[in-house]
Amino acid sequence: MIHNQIRVRQLNVRPPLFLAPMAGLTHSALRSLLLSFGGVGLLSTEMLSARRLPAESALSSPYLIRTAGEYPLSYQLLVAAVEEVVPAVEILHRLGADAIDLNLGCPAPRVRQAGGGSSLMADPARVRRIVATARRHTSLPLTAKIRLGEALDEQILQEFCRMLAGEGIDLLTVHARLRREPFGRKPRWEWVGRVKQWLKIPVIANGGVCSVATARDCLRISGADGLMIGRAAVEKPWVFAEIAKEVYGEGTGSREIDLPRIYLEMVTALAARFSPERRLGRLKEFTHYFARNYMFGHHLAMAVQSSNSLEEAWSRALAFFARHAPDSCLPESVPNTGSDRLSAGPG
């Protein structure tokens, strides 16, 4: 049976659709864009280094910038050592986090070499201490995100997942691929189903969900309590709204899908919220995925990728839209909107 909400401690996630944390992508501008379409049950920050977090400014750090409307928002922590946990959790309390997620699945070599992400699955004793320490120091929903491991080993995965739940994890997201498997590999949703059978806490399926059809398939195969969506949300910011309506029966309005206008909103938000040196890289990351909406979108991606400023990128994007969406009425320069209202605490 598909339920349209999940209760995690004091947090009600409705619909049970989660934004995946993605480096360079799940920043304030993207989160606001997703909210304009609706359907997101729980937003996420980018991966935050627990070690570096004490030095970050809530009002200027590109990782912590948040507008008042970005709610509910989960902050994902990359933790490599137990002693990093308490200072980081205390900061997240001050920032008004709605949930805290522990990154136990990132396969990036740099993250693994630093002792974090998926490398932690090889050291369950250290993970146990990290989770137990976090649990003692927060009453917020405490979640974790994992991959299936190095190889398909049911005993190892089962023991690890049960340990997480036993130490106080409230909800577990499972990226249905092994550590070395690329995004192009078909996800193993049936293994999420195994995890679901082992645990009493909610289990969220991640990997390969990019449409209403794949959402339905994933839920049918995995029996998961909800879905986490990553790259597809960047390519199609309306995907949450579509799945919320068609799968969960949650009406979220009917905003028009106007691709040039959506792109303009991203550019405008980046200009309003981030310092000049932080804007262009994030636009390039966004464009890499968003350009896939066009048959010749690689021309847009290449034009933006070779730009040297946000203004130049917008000018080149404008030329692309003039060829592929000639009826769009767009400003020739990046709108000067001033700064969006930012929040250093709860929205």
N, C-alpha and C positions, 0 to 999 in steps of 0.2 A: 504494500500500500504506500502511495506517495503522500507524504504530509507536507503542507505548505509552510511550515515553520519549525524551528528548532529552538528550544529553551536551553541556554547554557548559563547556568547560575542566574545572575540578574539580567542577562542579555537575551532579548528575543530576536532571533534572526529570521526575518520573514521578507521574501521567500528564502529558502535555504540555498542561496546562490552566493558564492564567495569569490572575491577578486583575489587572484594569486599575486603574491609579492614578486615583482620583477625589477631587477636593477636597471635604472635609467628610464623606467617606464611608469611605475605606479606612484607617481608624484602627484602633487595637489592639482595640477592642471588636468591630468587625465581623470583623476577621481571625480572632479567636478563635471567633466564632460559626460562621464558615465551616469552620474546622478541626474543630468538633464534629460536622459532617456528613461531612467528608472529601472527597477527590477533587481538592483544589487542589494543583497541582504546584509553583507558585511564587506566593507572596504579594507584595504591593506596599504601600509607603507611599503617602501622598498625595504630590502634587507638592511638592518641597522647593526653596525658593529658595537657590541656591548662594551668593548674596551675603549672605543673612541667616543661613545655617546656622551660621557661627562664633559667633553670639550666642545660639543655642538651647541649652537645658539638656536633656540626654538623659533626665533623670528627671522633668522637669516639663513640657517642651514637649509640647503635644497632638499635634504632628507626629512626635515621636520616641519617645513612650511605647511600650514593647514588653514583653510578658511573655516568659518563658523558652521557652514552647512555640511561639512564632510563628516557625517555621522551615520551609523557607528563605524569606528575606525580601529582596526587591529594594528598594533605595532609589532613587526617581526624582528626578533633579536637573533643575531649570530653570536653564539657564545662558545668559547673554546675552553674556558677554565671556570671552575666553581667560584673563584673570588671575583669574577666579573659580574656575577648575577645580581647581588644586592644593590650596588650603586646604580646599575642600569634600571632595575625595577623601580627604585625610588624616583628616578628621573621620569620614567613613564607615568608614574602616579601623578607627578606634578604637571605633566603635559596633558593629562586628562585622557589617557588611553582607555578605550572601551574594552579591549582585550589584549592579551600578550601572547604572541606565537613564537615558539622556539624552532629555529631552522636546524633540522636534523637530516636534511636531504639534498642540499645543494651539491652538485657534482663538480663544480668549477675547480680546476686544479689549484688555483691560488687560494681558494677557501679551504680546500682539503689540506694543503700544505701548512696553513696556519692553524690546523687542528680543529676546524669547524665543519659545519655542513654534514655531508654524508659520511665523512671519515669517523664521525662520532658513533656510528652504528657498530663499529669494530671495537668500541670501548664502552659496553653497556654499564659498567660500574661507574664510570665518570658521568655518563648521561644520568644515571640514577641520582647521583649527588646533585647535579645541576637542576634536575626537575624538582627534587625534594626541597632544595634551597629556595627555588623560585616559589614553590607552593607555600612554604612557610611565610614568605614575605609579601604575598599578595592575595587579596580576596577576589581579584578580577578573574574572568574566564582565562584559563591557561590552556593553550592549545599547542599542538606540535604538527610539523609537516615532515614526512619521511618519503623515501623511495623504497622499492622492494628489497634493496640490498645489492650485494655484489653478484649473487647468483640466486636462483630460485631454490631456497632452502626453507621449507615450511616450519621446521622446528626453531631455527634461529629467528625468523620473522615473528613467529607466534610468541616466543619468550620475550622478545624486545617490545612488542606492542603491549603485551600484558603487563610488563614492567612499567611502561609509561603510564598506563591507566592506574596501576596500583600506587604509583607515586603521586598521583593527583592531576594528571592531564585530563581536561574536561572534554576535549574533542580532538580527534586525530584525522588529519588529511593525509591521504596516501596517493602519491604520484605513481601511477600504475606502470612504471618502467624500472628496469634495473639501472644501477648507477652509470654504466657505460653506454646504455642505449640512447640513441639520439631521439630528438622530437619526431623525426619522420617514422620511427618504428611504431607499429600498431600497439596501443596500450593494452596491458593485461588486466582488463577490468574484472575478470573473474577472480583475480587475486585480491582485489579490494573486497570482493564478496567473502573471501576466506577471513580476512581481517574483521569484517563486520560480524561474522559468526563467533569470533573469539571474544569480542568485547561487548560491554554493556553501554559504553559511552558512544555518542554519535561518531560515525565514520563518514568522511567526505571523500568523494572520488575526484581525482585530478588527472588530466592528461587526455588529449584527444577530443575534448568537448568543444565544439565550434559552431553548433547549430541546434535547432530544435530536434532534428532527427538523431544526431549523435547524443544529445542529452537524454532522449528517451531510451536509446540503445544502452547507454552507460548505466542508467538507473535500473533497467530490466536485467542486465547481466550482473551488476555488482550488488544490487539491493542497497546501495549507499543511502545515507540520510540526506545527502545534499551534494552539490557539485561545486567545484572550484574551476574558474576559467581564467586563463592567462592571456596568451598571445592573440587569441581570437577576439578578445575584448578591445585590443588595440586596433586591430584591423576593422572590426565592426562594433563600434561602441554601443550600438543598439542591441547586441546579441543577448544581453541580460534581459532586456525588456521583452524580447521575443520569447525567450524560454520561460520567463515568469508568467507570461500570458497563456502560452500554448500548453505548457507542461504543468504549471502549478495553479492556473486559473486566477492569477493575480493581475488585474487590469492596471496598466501603468500609463494610460494615455496613448496618444497616437502622434507623437512628434514626427514631422516630415524628415525623411532622410535626404538631406541636401549636402552632398559631399563637399563642395567648395566651402559652404557655410560652416560645416563642422570643422574643416581644416582651419578656417579663419578663427574660430573660437579657441582652438588650441594655440595658435600663434598669439592671439590677444592675451590669453591667460598666462602664457609663458612670459610675455613682455611685462605684464602687470605684477607678477609674483616673484620673479627671479632676477637676480643681478645679471647684467649683460653677458658676463662670461659663462653663465649657467644656462642660457636659453638655447643656443644653437644646437648643442649636443643632444639635448632632450628632444628638440624638433626633428633632428636627423633620426633618432631612435624611433620616434612615433611614425615618421614618414616611411621608414623601411617596411612597416606592416600596413599602414593605411593605404599606401599606393597600390596595394594588391586589389583594391576595389576597381581599378581601371585596367582595361585590356593592355594598354601600353603604359602601365603605371611605373615600370622601371625607368622610364624617361623622367618622371617626376622625382623618383627616389635619387637618381643620379644627379639631377640638377640641384637638389637640395643638399645632397652629400658633398658636392664640390663648392658650396657657398661658403663665404667667409664671415657672414653676419646674418642675424635674423632678418634684417631688412632685405638683404640680397636674396635670401632664401624665399621670402614672401614674394618678391618681385618675380622670381623664376617660377614659383608655384602659380602665380597669377597668370603668367604667360601660358603655362600648361592648361589651366582651367579655361582660358580664353579659347583654346583649341578644342577642348573636350567637353566643356560646359558653357557654350557661348552665351547662354541666356542669364548666367549668374551676374548679379550686380554686386561687385566687390570693391572695397576701397583700394586705391593704388599704393597706399603706404600702410604700415602697421598702425592700427588705431592706438591713440594715446589715451588710455582709460584711467591713468593713475594707478594706485595700488589697490588691489582687492583687500577687503577687510580680513586681516589674518588673526588667528587665534593661537595664543600660547598655552591655552588650557582647554577645557571642555567646550565643545561647540554649543 
